Amino acid sequence: MEIILKQDVNNLGYADDLVKVKDGYARNYLIPKGLAELATPAKKKMLAETIRQRAFKAEKIRKEAEFLAGKIEGLEITIPVKASEKGTIFGSVNNILVAEALKAQHDIDVDRRKIVLQEDHIKELGEYKAVVNLHKDFNKVTLNLKVVDENSPAAPAAPAAEVAETPAE
């Protein structure tokens, strides 16, 4: 009997696989547990269309990630933070701040969960590297981080949106 797996089944196959099994195994175990469904001609066509659409979406996502990788590779981001005279940061720099700085300085929007710092949190001023995992098919992209004191001249000027507005009278 031919069935379409709805979920991964050990020693049988993965979700959306078309497999042949014995009738009793399908009727008494796989179908009642919701692990599979009968492979009728209509469901085979639906499966083929689903697989085709999924492949198209995956290719589109891969191309977008490849384009982003080209833009991000080797970029340097300056992150201004409050720091003591000894160079330790009040607080820490994490992947959320890196994602926000990447958006503000280079207008590149990357999910914060895809950014991995060398350390969990950066707690001192200096230069660091971050890795951006854009897609599983190609290598990780490195990003250079420069953590500076916000009061030093090397810190970038605040964006116009953050400048205090004075009411016009």
C-alpha positions as a Markdown table, in Angstrom:
| # | Residue | x | y | z |
|---|---|---|---|---|
| 1 | Met | 0.0 | 0.0 | 0.0 |
| 2 | Glu | 1.3 | 3.5 | -0.9 |
| 3 | Ile | 1.1 | 6.2 | 1.8 |
| 4 | Ile | 2.2 | 9.8 | 2.2 |
| 5 | Leu | 4.0 | 10.4 | 5.5 |
| 6 | Lys | 2.7 | 13.4 | 7.4 |
| 7 | Gln | 5.6 | 13.3 | 9.9 |
| 8 | Asp | 9.1 | 11.8 | 10.1 |
| 9 | Val | 8.9 | 8.1 | 11.0 |
| 10 | Asn | 12.0 | 6.2 | 12.2 |
| 11 | Asn | 13.3 | 3.6 | 9.8 |
| 12 | Leu | 10.6 | 4.5 | 7.2 |
| 13 | Gly | 11.0 | 8.0 | 5.9 |
| 14 | Tyr | 10.6 | 11.7 | 6.3 |
| 15 | Ala | 7.5 | 14.0 | 6.2 |
| 16 | Asp | 6.0 | 14.2 | 2.6 |
| 17 | Asp | 7.7 | 11.1 | 1.5 |
| 18 | Leu | 5.7 | 8.6 | -0.7 |
| 19 | Val | 6.4 | 5.1 | 0.7 |
| 20 | Lys | 5.1 | 1.6 | 0.2 |
| 21 | Val | 4.3 | -0.4 | 3.4 |
| 22 | Lys | 2.3 | -3.4 | 4.2 |
| 23 | Asp | -1.4 | -2.9 | 4.5 |
| 24 | Gly | -1.7 | -3.8 | 8.2 |
| 25 | Tyr | 1.1 | -1.4 | 9.2 |
| 26 | Ala | -0.6 | 1.4 | 7.4 |
| 27 | Arg | -4.2 | 0.7 | 8.5 |
| 28 | Asn | -3.5 | -0.3 | 12.1 |
| 29 | Tyr | -0.7 | 2.0 | 13.0 |
| 30 | Leu | 0.4 | 4.8 | 10.7 |
| 31 | Ile | -3.0 | 6.2 | 9.6 |
| 32 | Pro | -4.8 | 6.0 | 13.0 |
| 33 | Lys | -1.8 | 7.7 | 14.8 |
| 34 | Gly | -1.9 | 10.5 | 12.2 |
| 35 | Leu | 1.6 | 9.7 | 10.9 |
| 36 | Ala | 0.4 | 9.0 | 7.3 |
| 37 | Glu | -2.4 | 9.2 | 4.9 |
| 38 | Leu | -3.5 | 7.1 | 1.9 |
| 39 | Ala | -1.7 | 8.1 | -1.3 |
| 40 | Thr | -4.7 | 8.6 | -3.6 |
| 41 | Pro | -4.1 | 10.1 | -7.1 |
| 42 | Ala | -5.4 | 13.5 | -6.0 |
| 43 | Lys | -3.2 | 13.5 | -2.9 |
| 44 | Lys | -0.2 | 12.5 | -5.0 |
| 45 | Lys | -0.8 | 15.6 | -7.2 |
| 46 | Met | -1.2 | 17.8 | -4.2 |
| 47 | Leu | 2.1 | 16.4 | -2.8 |
| 48 | Ala | 3.9 | 17.1 | -6.0 |
| 49 | Glu | 2.6 | 20.7 | -6.1 |
| 50 | Thr | 3.5 | 21.3 | -2.5 |
| 51 | Ile | 7.1 | 20.0 | -3.0 |
| 52 | Arg | 7.4 | 22.2 | -6.1 |
| 53 | Gln | 6.2 | 25.3 | -4.3 |
| 54 | Arg | 8.5 | 24.5 | -1.3 |
| 55 | Ala | 11.5 | 24.2 | -3.6 |
| 56 | Phe | 10.7 | 27.5 | -5.3 |
| 57 | Lys | 10.4 | 29.3 | -2.0 |
| 58 | Ala | 13.6 | 27.7 | -0.7 |
| 59 | Glu | 15.5 | 28.9 | -3.9 |
| 60 | Lys | 14.1 | 32.4 | -3.4 |
| 61 | Ile | 15.2 | 32.5 | 0.2 |
| 62 | Arg | 18.6 | 31.2 | -0.7 |
| 63 | Lys | 19.1 | 33.9 | -3.4 |
| 64 | Glu | 18.0 | 36.6 | -0.9 |
| 65 | Ala | 20.5 | 35.3 | 1.6 |
| 66 | Glu | 23.3 | 35.2 | -0.9 |
| 67 | Phe | 22.6 | 38.8 | -1.9 |
| 68 | Leu | 22.6 | 39.9 | 1.8 |
| 69 | Ala | 25.9 | 37.9 | 2.3 |
| 70 | Gly | 27.5 | 40.0 | -0.4 |
| 71 | Lys | 26.4 | 43.2 | 1.2 |
| 72 | Ile | 27.4 | 42.2 | 4.8 |
| 73 | Glu | 30.8 | 40.5 | 4.2 |
| 74 | Gly | 33.5 | 42.6 | 5.8 |
| 75 | Leu | 31.3 | 45.5 | 6.9 |
| 76 | Glu | 32.5 | 47.4 | 10.0 |
| 77 | Ile | 29.9 | 48.5 | 12.4 |
| 78 | Thr | 30.6 | 51.0 | 15.1 |
| 79 | Ile | 28.6 | 50.6 | 18.3 |
| 80 | Pro | 28.7 | 53.6 | 20.7 |
| 81 | Val | 28.2 | 52.6 | 24.4 |
| 82 | Lys | 28.6 | 54.2 | 27.8 |
| 83 | Ala | 31.9 | 53.0 | 29.3 |
| 84 | Ser | 34.1 | 53.7 | 32.3 |
| 85 | Glu | 37.5 | 55.2 | 32.1 |
| 86 | Lys | 39.0 | 51.7 | 32.3 |
| 87 | Gly | 37.2 | 50.6 | 29.2 |
| 88 | Thr | 34.5 | 48.4 | 30.7 |
| 89 | Ile | 31.0 | 48.9 | 29.4 |
| 90 | Phe | 28.0 | 49.8 | 31.6 |
| 91 | Gly | 25.8 | 46.9 | 30.5 |
| 92 | Ser | 26.9 | 44.8 | 27.5 |
| 93 | Val | 26.7 | 44.6 | 23.7 |
| 94 | Asn | 24.7 | 41.6 | 22.5 |
| 95 | Asn | 23.3 | 40.4 | 19.1 |
| 96 | Ile | 20.2 | 42.7 | 19.5 |
| 97 | Leu | 22.4 | 45.8 | 19.6 |
| 98 | Val | 24.4 | 44.5 | 16.6 |
| 99 | Ala | 21.3 | 44.0 | 14.6 |
| 100 | Glu | 20.0 | 47.5 | 15.4 |
| 101 | Ala | 23.4 | 49.1 | 14.5 |
| 102 | Leu | 23.5 | 47.2 | 11.2 |
| 103 | Lys | 20.0 | 48.5 | 10.4 |
| 104 | Ala | 20.8 | 52.1 | 11.5 |
| 105 | Gln | 24.3 | 52.4 | 9.9 |
| 106 | His | 23.9 | 50.3 | 6.7 |
| 107 | Asp | 20.1 | 49.9 | 6.3 |
| 108 | Ile | 20.4 | 46.1 | 6.3 |
| 109 | Asp | 17.8 | 44.2 | 8.2 |
| 110 | Val | 19.0 | 40.9 | 9.7 |
| 111 | Asp | 17.2 | 38.8 | 12.2 |
| 112 | Arg | 19.0 | 39.1 | 15.6 |
| 113 | Arg | 18.9 | 35.3 | 16.1 |
| 114 | Lys | 21.2 | 34.8 | 13.0 |
| 115 | Ile | 24.0 | 37.0 | 14.5 |
| 116 | Val | 26.4 | 35.1 | 16.7 |
| 117 | Leu | 29.1 | 37.0 | 18.7 |
| 118 | Gln | 32.5 | 35.5 | 19.6 |
| 119 | Glu | 31.5 | 35.8 | 23.2 |
| 120 | Asp | 28.0 | 35.8 | 24.6 |
| 121 | His | 28.1 | 39.4 | 25.6 |
| 122 | Ile | 30.8 | 42.0 | 24.9 |
| 123 | Lys | 31.7 | 43.9 | 28.1 |
| 124 | Glu | 34.8 | 45.8 | 27.1 |
| 125 | Leu | 35.6 | 48.4 | 24.4 |
| 126 | Gly | 37.5 | 47.2 | 21.4 |
| 127 | Glu | 37.2 | 45.4 | 18.1 |
| 128 | Tyr | 35.3 | 42.1 | 17.8 |
| 129 | Lys | 34.0 | 39.8 | 15.1 |
| 130 | Ala | 30.5 | 38.6 | 14.7 |
| 131 | Val | 29.2 | 35.8 | 12.5 |
| 132 | Val | 26.0 | 36.0 | 10.6 |
| 133 | Asn | 24.3 | 32.7 | 9.7 |
| 134 | Leu | 22.1 | 33.7 | 6.7 |
| 135 | His | 21.5 | 30.3 | 5.1 |
| 136 | Lys | 22.5 | 26.7 | 5.7 |
| 137 | Asp | 23.8 | 26.2 | 2.1 |
| 138 | Phe | 26.8 | 28.6 | 2.2 |
| 139 | Asn | 29.5 | 29.7 | 4.6 |
| 140 | Lys | 28.9 | 32.1 | 7.4 |
| 141 | Val | 29.5 | 35.8 | 6.9 |
| 142 | Thr | 31.8 | 37.7 | 9.2 |
| 143 | Leu | 31.1 | 41.2 | 10.4 |
| 144 | Asn | 33.6 | 43.5 | 12.1 |
| 145 | Leu | 32.4 | 45.3 | 15.3 |
| 146 | Lys | 34.0 | 48.3 | 16.8 |
| 147 | Val | 32.7 | 49.0 | 20.3 |
| 148 | Val | 33.6 | 52.6 | 21.3 |
| 149 | Asp | 32.8 | 55.0 | 24.1 |
| 150 | Glu | 29.9 | 57.2 | 23.1 |
| 151 | Asn | 31.7 | 60.3 | 24.4 |
| 152 | Ser | 34.9 | 59.6 | 22.3 |
| 153 | Pro | 35.3 | 61.4 | 18.9 |
| 154 | Ala | 35.3 | 58.1 | 17.1 |
| 155 | Ala | 31.6 | 57.5 | 17.9 |
| 156 | Pro | 29.3 | 58.2 | 15.0 |
| 157 | Ala | 26.9 | 61.1 | 15.3 |
| 158 | Ala | 23.4 | 60.3 | 16.5 |
| 159 | Pro | 20.9 | 59.8 | 13.7 |
| 160 | Ala | 18.6 | 62.8 | 13.0 |
| 161 | Ala | 15.6 | 61.0 | 14.3 |
| 162 | Glu | 17.1 | 60.8 | 17.8 |
| 163 | Val | 18.1 | 64.4 | 18.1 |
| 164 | Ala | 16.0 | 66.3 | 20.6 |
| 165 | Glu | 13.3 | 68.3 | 18.9 |
| 166 | Thr | 12.7 | 71.9 | 20.0 |
| 167 | Pro | 9.1 | 73.0 | 19.8 |
| 168 | Ala | 8.6 | 75.7 | 17.1 |
| 169 | Glu | 6.9 | 78.8 | 18.5 |
